[in-house]
Amino acid sequence: SKRMEENKMPTDEQLDMDINSDADIPGNNHLSNPDSANDSEMEKIQAELQDQKDKYLRLFAEFDNYKRRTSRERIELIQTAGKEIITALLEVLDDCDRAEKQMKTIEDINQLKEGNALVFNKLRNTLQQKGLSAMKSLHTEFDVEKHEAITEIEVNAELKGKVVDELEKGYYLNDKLIRFAK
């Protein structure tokens, strides 16, 4: 008879037990019964999230405006970058025009040479004021970073590896190399 009781099916009373009840499990009360404190906390978090989204969008729009403005300013700067140097060279151009007129009528070659030398010096001085400087290459060591070799010439041991002649001067603009010496 003991054996029979062990194999018996559960009774109706045992089956009526509520297996979906979470009330007896610790920490689960808030799942089935949301609290008003939790609602207000959720609203606070959502309001803060919306505030952060607004700040992000404003910052993004501000940055996008900054990029457009700096791009526009850069284009304007590039277009007018040469204006200052051209304005300075207009005086030299005026002197060239006057010298050209004088060449047609002047008979004294020495006066013509002096006038042209003045114009050339004015051109050099104007360019120097704007930051242009000529590179000193003659009789210096050949440097591939600054010089462009045209040909090699046989020389004595004293001048070996040095620049012997200069066909075109090299130039710096504000200490930056803008043209190699040939």
C-alpha positions in Angstrom: 0.0 0.0 0.0 2.9 2.3 0.6 3.9 1.8 -3.0 0.5 2.8 -4.3 0.6 6.1 -2.4 3.9 7.0 -4.0 2.5 6.5 -7.5 -0.7 8.5 -6.8 -1.5 11.5 -8.8 -1.5 15.0 -7.1 -4.8 16.0 -5.5 -7.1 18.8 -6.6 -6.0 20.8 -3.6 -2.4 20.7 -4.6 -3.3 21.7 -8.2 -5.3 24.8 -7.0 -2.1 26.5 -5.8 -1.5 29.8 -7.6 1.8 29.4 -9.4 1.8 32.9 -11.0 1.9 34.7 -7.7 5.0 37.0 -7.5 4.1 38.5 -4.2 5.9 35.8 -2.2 9.2 36.4 -4.2 11.4 39.1 -2.6 12.1 42.2 -4.9 9.4 41.5 -7.4 6.6 43.7 -6.0 7.6 46.7 -8.3 7.2 44.6 -11.4 3.5 44.0 -11.0 2.7 47.2 -9.0 4.6 50.3 -10.5 5.1 53.0 -8.0 4.4 56.7 -8.6 8.0 57.5 -7.5 9.3 55.4 -10.3 7.0 57.2 -12.8 8.4 60.6 -11.7 11.9 59.3 -11.8 11.3 58.0 -15.4 9.9 61.4 -16.4 12.9 63.1 -15.0 15.3 60.9 -16.9 13.3 61.4 -20.1 13.3 65.2 -19.6 17.0 65.1 -19.1 17.5 62.9 -22.2 15.4 65.4 -24.3 17.5 68.3 -22.9 20.7 66.5 -23.8 19.4 65.8 -27.3 18.5 69.5 -27.7 22.0 70.6 -26.6 23.6 68.1 -29.0 21.5 69.3 -31.9 22.3 72.9 -31.1 26.0 72.2 -30.8 26.0 70.2 -34.0 24.3 73.0 -35.9 26.7 75.6 -34.4 29.7 73.5 -35.5 28.2 73.1 -39.0 27.8 76.9 -39.2 31.4 77.3 -38.0 32.7 75.0 -40.8 30.7 76.8 -43.5 31.9 80.2 -42.2 35.6 79.3 -42.0 35.4 77.6 -45.4 33.9 80.8 -46.9 36.5 83.0 -45.2 39.3 80.7 -46.5 38.0 81.0 -50.0 37.9 84.8 -49.7 41.4 84.8 -48.3 42.8 82.7 -51.1 41.1 85.0 -53.7 42.5 88.2 -52.2 45.8 86.8 -50.9 47.9 88.4 -53.6 46.1 91.8 -53.3 48.6 93.3 -50.9 51.7 92.3 -53.0 50.1 93.4 -56.3 49.1 96.8 -54.8 52.8 97.2 -53.7 54.0 96.3 -57.1 51.8 98.8 -58.9 54.2 101.6 -58.0 57.0 99.6 -59.6 54.8 99.0 -62.7 54.3 102.8 -62.9 58.0 103.3 -62.8 58.5 100.7 -65.6 56.0 102.6 -67.7 57.8 105.9 -67.2 61.1 104.2 -67.9 59.7 102.7 -71.1 58.6 106.2 -72.3 62.0 107.6 -71.4 63.8 104.9 -73.5 62.0 106.1 -76.6 63.2 109.7 -76.3 66.4 109.6 -74.3 69.8 109.8 -76.0 72.1 109.4 -73.1 72.7 105.7 -72.4 74.2 106.3 -68.9 71.0 108.1 -67.8 69.0 105.2 -69.2 71.1 102.7 -67.2 70.7 104.7 -64.0 66.9 104.9 -64.5 66.6 101.2 -65.1 68.8 100.4 -62.1 66.5 102.5 -59.9 63.4 100.6 -61.1 65.1 97.3 -60.5 66.2 98.3 -57.0 62.7 99.4 -56.2 61.3 96.1 -57.4 63.9 94.2 -55.2 63.2 96.3 -52.2 59.4 96.0 -52.5 59.7 92.2 -52.7 62.1 92.1 -49.7 59.6 94.1 -47.7 57.0 91.4 -48.4 59.3 88.7 -47.1 61.2 87.6 -50.3 64.9 86.8 -49.9 67.4 85.4 -52.4 69.3 82.2 -51.5 73.0 82.4 -51.4 74.2 79.4 -53.4 77.5 80.3 -55.1 80.5 78.4 -53.6 78.3 76.7 -51.0 78.0 72.9 -50.6 75.5 71.4 -53.1 72.3 70.5 -51.2 69.6 68.5 -53.0 67.0 70.1 -50.7 67.8 73.6 -52.0 69.6 73.3 -55.3 68.8 71.8 -58.7 71.8 70.4 -60.6 71.9 71.3 -64.3 75.3 69.8 -65.1 78.6 68.7 -63.5 81.8 70.6 -64.3 85.4 69.5 -63.6 86.9 71.7 -61.0 89.8 71.7 -58.6 89.7 69.9 -55.3 88.8 73.1 -53.5 85.5 73.5 -55.3 84.5 69.8 -55.5 80.9 69.3 -54.4 80.2 73.0 -54.4 77.9 75.2 -56.5 80.2 76.7 -59.2 77.6 78.7 -61.2 74.1 79.9 -60.7 71.7 80.1 -63.7 68.6 81.0 -61.7 68.6 82.2 -58.1 66.6 80.3 -55.4 64.2 82.3 -53.2 62.7 82.1 -49.8 59.4 83.7 -48.8 59.4 84.3 -45.0 62.1 81.6 -44.5 60.2 79.0 -46.6 61.8 77.8 -49.8 59.6 78.7 -52.8 62.1 78.2 -55.6 65.2 76.0 -55.9 68.4 77.5 -57.2 69.5 76.1 -60.6 
